[in-house]
Amino acid sequence: MQNKASRSKGLWIGIIVVVVAVIAVALLNNNGKSSGSSSKVQTIKVGSGNDAQPFAYLDKSGKPVGMDIALIQAIDKKLPQYKFKLTLSDFPTLITNLKSGKTTMAMEQIEQNTERKQDFKFGSVGYTVWDTLLATKKSTGVLNSFADAKGKKLYVTNSTNQATLTDA
């Protein structure tokens, strides 16, 4: 029970850190310009997921919902000098859009690895914690670590560092 409480607390701390970071970037981007020059609204293209509950997904009517969506909408209301335009997609398209410049930033639980660090800037504080479990058929045998999985066929999801963990 305490583990669930600390994850929830960590999630809220992370969300607050993300909000503060976005506001700080927005204020620093203004770079001391007078309020008279802030009448021009800058559009920030934000990519996010479309099937990552509870963070970003489509509800039954196809409307974007979730914690990441609510967060960017709240930031959008607080910063009238910016308009945040959402583009929702599956994870591979989200990465492609970010690399190609179709989106300026991404709000998704994108884990850091060596390859992604070469292409993207990451915050210093994460706002989610994922548990990764190894599950096997009885015929596969017992796996106590990723090292035990070496040479075995594994299923990993594309938006996590599971594949990177298996390389260790």
N, C-alpha and C positions, 0 to 999 in steps of 0.2 A: 504494500500500500504506500509506503514511504517513497519507493522508486517512482510510482505514478505521480505522486505529489511533486517530487523534484523535477520530473520531466515537464509537468505542467508549469511549474515556476520558471524553469529554464526557457520554455516556449514563450512565456509572457515577457521575460527579460529580453529575450532575443527580438521579439516583435518591437519592443520599445527601442532597442538599439537600432533596428532597421529604420524606424520612423525618425529617430534623431539624426541618423546618418543621412537620410534622404533630405531632411530639412536643412542640415548643415551644408550639404552639397549644393542645394538650391540657393542658399544664402551666399555661399562663397562664389557661386557662379555669377551672382549679381555684381560681385566685385566692387562694392562701394558706389555703384551708380546711383544717381539721384532718383527720387521717387517719380519724378516727371518722366524718366526714360523707361519706367516699368510698365507703361501702358501697352507695350507690345507683348502679346502672349506667346511663349515658346512652347512648342509641342514636343513632348517626350514620348517616344514610342516604346511601350512596355510589353514585353512578351511574357506570357504565363501559360501554365498548363490548362488542359481542358478535361483531364480525368485524374486529378490528384486530390481526392478528398482527404481531409477537409480544407485543403489550402486553396485550390483553384480547380473548379469543375463546372460543368453545365447542369443546371437543374432540369426538371422534367419538361419545362417549356423552352429549353435551350438558352436560358439566360445565364451569364457568368456569375457564379457565386463562390463563396469560400473566404477563408481568412485573408489570403493574399489579395483577393479582389476587394474585400472591404477595406483593407489597409491602404491600397493605392487610391481608392475612392475617397477615403478620409484625408489623405495627403493632398489630393486634387482640390478638395474643398478649402483646405487651409492655405494653399499657395495659388492665389488667383493669377499670378504672373506665369504659371505653367498650366498646360492642359495635358493630362496623361491619357494617351490613346492606347487602349488594350488590344493586343492581338493574341488570341488563344490558339494553341496548337498542341499536337502531341510532342513528346520530349525531343525526338530527333529534329523535327522541324523547328522547334524553339531554338535549339543550338545553331542550326543552319541560318535562321533569321538573324540571330545575334551576330554570327560571323560575317554575314553579308551586309549588315547595316540596315536591314529591314526593320529591326528593332534596336533601340538605344541601350536598353537594359532588360534584364530578365528577373522575374520574381517566381522562383521555383526552388525547390529544395535541391539545388545543383551541388553535388559534393565535389570537393577539390581533389584533383589528382594532377600529376606532372603535366600531362597533355593539356588539360583545361587551364592550368596556371599559365601556360605559354600564350593562350589566346584571350583570356579574360582576367579582369580584376575581381578579386573576391574580398569581402569584408573580413575583418579579423575576428568577428564573433559570429558563430553560427546560431541559428535560431530553431533548429530541430535536432532531435536525437533519434537515430534509427537503431533498432535492434536487428541484427542479421543472424539468422538461425540456419544451421545446417540440418537438413532433413534428408533421410535416405530410405530406400527400400531395404527390407531385411537382407535381401540378396547382395546388396552393395557392401554391407558390413558397417561397423561403427566408425564414425568420423568425429574426432574430438577437436580437430582444428582444420584450417584450410590446408595445412601441410599434408594431412591425411587424405585430402581430396586430390592430390597431385596425380595426374594421369587418368582421372575419372571424368566422365562427362557430367557437366554441371549446368544448371539453368540459373542465369542471373538476369536481373532486370536492367534496362538500359539507362535509367536515370540515377543509378547508385554507383558506389565504388565497389560493388561486389566482385566485378571482374578483376579490378585492381588487387583486391584482397586475395584472390585466388592465385595471383602471380607470385606472391611472396614465398 
